[in-house]
Amino acid sequence: MSSARSEAHHVADAAERRWSRLVAAIVLVLLAVMVFTGLHWAAMPPSRVETVDPRTLHIRGEFVEENLGTELGADGKVTVRLIAQQYSFEPQCLVLPAGMPVTFRATATDAIHGFIIGTTNANVMLVPGFVATFTTRFERAGERLMPCHEYCGTGHEAMWGRVQVLPADEFIAKARANERLNCVPS
């Protein structure tokens, strides 16, 4: 009986050693992948990242004041350009269409800011020197809040904006009339 027990103990030990080696190998592979990825990204940042000079973005380029806000392109695409800065968004209020895709292009001038539109999936970090781009759709018309959700300094709690989502036909009519898309009082 003791030789059978000894044999079982030997088999169990061998199995535990095999599993220990397998787990150790998996951990080593994961660590190697993390190190390689970290070094690779540090040496070669992703090519799809857009940069902008936060010191001059008000002076030239796509983020000058007359380009900020909502634009309906000739191709029917809706683009919003936005700047976050302590302690406000520029523009302070956005007018957007319901039921149409809207592409946001945003950046920050001075600190990391959070950009979120309440009750939607629009949520992104705005980092000085980088352009954040994402596309979303607003299904219902109405007004939504747009707070900064990343602490950016002592005035952070007052950094709020508004979003006014209009029915698509009303938005298109207003945009095609070459009106500047401002929020109307509600």
Protein Blocks (a to p, Z undefined) as FASTA:
>chain_A
ZZmmmmmmmmmmmmmmmmmmmmmmmmmmmmmmmmmmmmmmmmmccfkbccddfklmmmgc
jkbfklgccdddfkopacddddddddbdddfbdcddehiacddddddfkbccddddehia
bdcdddehiacddddddfbgcddddddfbdfbjklmmmccddddddfklmmmmmmnopac
ddddZZ
